[in-house]
Amino acid sequence: MAAPPVRRCPALGTPSAAVPSAWTRSRTCTHPCRPSPRALAPLPTALLHKTIQLAAELRGTMGNMFSFAAVMGALDMAQISRLEQTWVALRQRHTEGAILYEKKLKPFLKSLNEGKEGPPLSNTTFPHVLPLITLLECDSAPPEGPEPWGSTEHGVEVVLAHLEAARTVAHHGGLYNTNAEVKLQGFQARPELLEVFSTEFQMRLLWGSQGASSSQARRYEKFDKVLTALSHKLEPAVRSSEL
């Protein structure tokens, strides 16, 4: 008797027999050959959870709004936000972390960007200066995303709020420095680790010695393509014809 034809998974290009049963039997799948949230490897979900915890620590314990905004920006990147199954798995395995991100961290950053809210001065080590920097560089550098004053009906008020915040930052520079010294009390810096986090080291690591000397636009373009490829490797896109 002839063997039945091997059916191939349209999303992965592999025989359906090779697809784990949890992928094909789960009722939560939006596609019969896509991994369910429970079948998804735990590493990406755990990494996402740790990143959210890092953002929370930077905001609360360390009072570092600059790094907090950078981590939140990474979580909001298109290559991360498109990982639907990973985010569903996060809500299932780390419910508190998912709620923290959606209900507290994201609204807090939105308030910061709109100039409506700020952290207490007594706990701030690095204020939220990204909107001000964007304002100062708007004529010389293209924005990496939509400006907080460009997507609201009160754009002028937002700009004025950030300009006023700049006066506050300049006035309380000494307080921020004192707060940082308190947070770092007893910390012993290791020169080799400081080198790892330096801009020059990271540029050579990500783009190589030759690539590090290329233009910023070219570096960002290549890095964006790498991140996109990694994102689609983790969760391949499903064409509408395959649904």
N, C-alpha and C positions, 0 to 999 in steps of 0.2 A: 504494500500500500504506500502510495507516495505521501511524503511528509507535507503537511499543510504549508502554504507560503508564509514566510516570515514577515510579519507586519512591523514596519519601522515607525519609531516615534517621530512625528513631524517636527517636534520642537527641538529634539536632541540629535536626530539622525542616527539613532541606535535601534537595534531590534527591541521590540516591546518586551520580549522575554528577559532582556538584560536590565530592564527598568525595575528598581526595587518595588515590591508589592505595595509598600506604604505610599508610593507616589501615585499608583494607579487606582488604589482602593479607597483613598480618603475622599470623603464627601465634601471636604472644604476646598478641594482643588478647583480652580477656574478652568483648568485644561487637564485632560486625562493624563498627560505625560509630564506635567509640571509638578515639582515637589510640593507637597503640602507643608504648612508651617511646622508641623511636628516632625516631618521627615527631614527638614532642612538641617544641615550641619550646624551644631551648636556654636562653633567658633565665631562666625560672623555676628550672631545674635549677642553672644557674650561680649564681643568687642564693642558693639554698639552700646550695650548697657554700661560698660566701663567708661566709654566716652561721655555718656550722659552724666555719670557720676563725677567725672573729672570736671565737667562744666559746672555742676552744682557746687563742688568744692572751691573752684575758682571764684564763683560768685559769692558764696557764703563765708567759708573759712578764711580764704586768702584775700578776698576783696579786690581781686585783680580783674577789672572790667575789660581791659584790653585783651587779655588771654581768653576770658570768658566769651567775648564776642567772636574771637577767632575760632574757638572750638564749636560754637553754635553755628557759625558760618559753614564750617566743614560738614556738620550734620545736615545742613539745609542744601548742600550741593545737589545738583540734578542727579549725579551718579549715585548718591546715597538715597535721596528721597524716592527714587524710582524702584527701589528694592521692596516691592510690596510684600512678598512672602517673608522677608526678613523682619519687616516692621510688625507683621502679624505675629510672627514667632516671638518677637520682643514682648508684645502685649500678653502673650500666653505664658511665657516663662519668667518675665520680669515686669509684672503688672505695675508695681510701684514706680519703677524707673520710667515706664512709658507714660504714666500719669504725671510724674514730675516734669518730664520734658514737655508734654502737651499743655498742661494746665498751669505750670509755674514758670519754667525757664523761657519758653517761647513768648508768652505774654510780657514777661519782665524785659526781655530784650527789645520787644516791639515798643514798650513804653520808653526805654532808654533811647532808641533811635528817633522817636517822635518828640523827645525832650519833655516828656510828661512825668518821668520818675527817675530817681537816682538813688544809689546806695547811700547808707549813712556815712557821713564824713569820718566818723570815729573808726570805721572798719575798712575804709577804702585805701588800698595801697597803690593802685593804678587806675585812674578815672577812665571813663568812656570817652575817648577822644576821636574815635574813628569818624563820626559824622563831621566834626570840625575839620579833620584832615581832608575829608572828601570835599568839603566846601572850599578849602584853601587850594586844592589841586584840581578843581573842576575844569580849569582852562588848560592844564598841562598834561593831565592823565585821564584816560577814559575810566568811568566807574566800573567796578567789577560786578555791580548789580544795581537794581533800582534805588535811587536816593530816597531816604525816608520822607523827604519833603515833596517828592514828585508824585506820590501815590495817595495824597490826602488833600482834602478841600482846604485845609488850613496850612498850606505850604509855607506862607510867609511867617506865620506864628512859629512854626517848627524851626525855621532858619534863625529867627530872633532868639528862640529858646536856647539853641546851641551856641550862639554868639555870647549870650549871657552866661551860659555854662562855662565858656572859655575863660571869662573873667574870674569865675569861681575857682577854676582849676589853677590859674596863675596865682591867685591870692593864697590858696591853701597848699602850695607846693611843699612847704616845710612839713605840714601835717601828714601828707602822703608819705614823705620820706621817713618820718618818725614811725608811722604805722607799719611800713615795710620792715624797718629795723626790728620792731617788736615781733613781727611774724617770723623773721629769719634768725631770731636769737638762738644761738647754739648751732646754727647751720655751718658746716665746714664744706666749702666748695672744693671740688676736685678738678684740677686743671684739664684733665683729659675729657671729663664730661662737659665742661664749659666749651671746649673746642668742638665737640660733637654738635652742640646746639648753636654754634656760630653760623652766620649767614653764608660765609664762604665755604664752610665744610658741607652744608646742606646743598648748596648749588653744585659742588663737585660730585656729591653723592647721587643726586637726582639726575643730573644732565652730563656728568663727566667733565673732565678738564677742558675739552674743546667746546662742548655745549654750553658750559658756564659762561663763556665769553660771547655767546650770541646775544641777540637782542631779547629784551624782556618779552615782547609779543611772541616771538618765535618759541621761546622756552615754554611760555604758558600754553601755547597752542599744542605743542608736543605732549606736555604733561596732561592736558585735558584729554587728548586722544588715548593716552595710557590708562587714565582713570576710567574712561568710558569703556575701554576694552575689558578691564578687570570687572567692572560692574556687570557687563553683559555676560561675562564668563560665569559669574556667580548666579545670576538670574537671566538666562537668555530671553530675549524678547520673543513674543509669540505673535506671528502675523495674523491679521484678522481672518484670512482665508483658512487658517488652521483651527479656529475656534469652533 
